[in-house]
């Protein structure tokens, strides 16, 4: 059975008349962007929000590494950064 509270409408294309849709007696909420399987898609089908969020996450991780490591040598920071940043990569690249 559907969870009516989780159902949303994502209108695609520029000239879409943006009709209102209903599921049984409930009007579905419009959304400008939705995330599914870790990928954020907006109504223009661009990945700009996804890229911005990923870059923010990576910068945060790298700042945390710099702040919490005693040795700032390349041998320490590079493998650590690579491992942690790899975990935040785009899932559908």
Secondary structure as GFF3:
##gff-version 3
##sequence-region A 1 93
A	DSSP	three_ten_helix	4	6	.	.	.	ID=ss1
A	DSSP	beta_strand	8	10	.	.	.	ID=ss2
A	DSSP	beta_strand	22	23	.	.	.	ID=ss3
A	DSSP	beta_strand	26	27	.	.	.	ID=ss4
A	DSSP	beta_strand	29	31	.	.	.	ID=ss5
A	DSSP	beta_strand	33	36	.	.	.	ID=ss6
A	DSSP	beta_strand	39	42	.	.	.	ID=ss7
A	DSSP	alpha_helix	48	68	.	.	.	ID=ss8
A	DSSP	alpha_helix	74	86	.	.	.	ID=ss9
###
